[in-house]
Amino acid sequence: MSGRKSIKIEAPIMITSDGTPVWMDKEWAVDFFDWMSEVKLNNKLSGLQHLDSKVKLTFVSAKLYNVWIKICQQKKVKENFLNYVMASKP
């Protein structure tokens, strides 16, 4: 079991020169967080950081991080998230 609590995943997001995050595909963000609700992990995040072409998800605990990894591996995630979700494996 990993002690990590954070994961960076690829996302269609860009950070402007003044630090403002801009979603290049607004539907992706809505779909992604709807999916997080489906797997009951949406309220298990303690942080979300916008990065250039990525978002960093920080879970409340390392155990929940591991639950995230297992869900992604078992369900092979939804097809439209396959290119994004496993960008950083433990």
N, C-alpha and C positions, 0 to 999 in steps of 0.2 A: 504494500500500500504506500502510495506516494504521500509526502508531507506537503506537497504543493497545494496552493489554494487558488492560483490564477492561471489563466490560459489566454493566449493571444490567438484570435481567429481572423482569417482574412475576411474583409467586408468591403462592399462598394462605398467607401467613405474617403473623403479627402479633407485635409486640414488646410485652410486658407492661410495666407501670410500673416493675418492678424490673429490666428489661432482658432478661428471659428470652424467647427466641423460641418461639412456639407455632405449629405447622403447623395450619391450618384444614382441610386436606385431606391427610392423611398419605399416601394413595396417590399423590398428585401428586409428592411428593418421591421416593418409591421409583421410580415410573415415569420421572421425569426423570433420575435418576442411572443407572437401567438403560439409558435411551436414550443417555446420555453414554458408557456402556460400549460400547454397540453401535457408536457412531461413533468409538470408540477415543480419546476425549478425557477420560475420567474421571481418568486419572493425569497429565494435562497441566495441571492447575490448581495454582497456587501459593497460592491463597487463596480463601476463600468467606466472605462477610460477610452476616449476616442483617440485613435492613432491614425497616421496616414496609411490607408488601405487595410487597416485592421481595427478591431476593438479588443480591449483587454477586459475579460470578465474575471471578477474576483468573487469567489464563493465564501459563504460564512465560515466554512470549515474545510479541511482537507478531505474529510469523508464525503462531503457533497461534491467536491471536485472529482473524486473517484466515481461517484454516481454518474456524473456528467459523462465521463469517459466511457463507462460501461454502457450507458444508454446510446451513445453515439456508435459504439462498436456493435452492440447487439442489434439495434434497429437499422444499422448502416445509414442512419439519418435519412431525412427526406431527400429525394434526388436533387432538389434545387439547393441543398446545403452541402452536398458532398464535397464540392470544391472549396468550401469555406471552413467547415467545422473542425476538421482534423489537421489544421495547419501546424499545430504544435502538439506533438504526442509526448506523454510523460517519459 
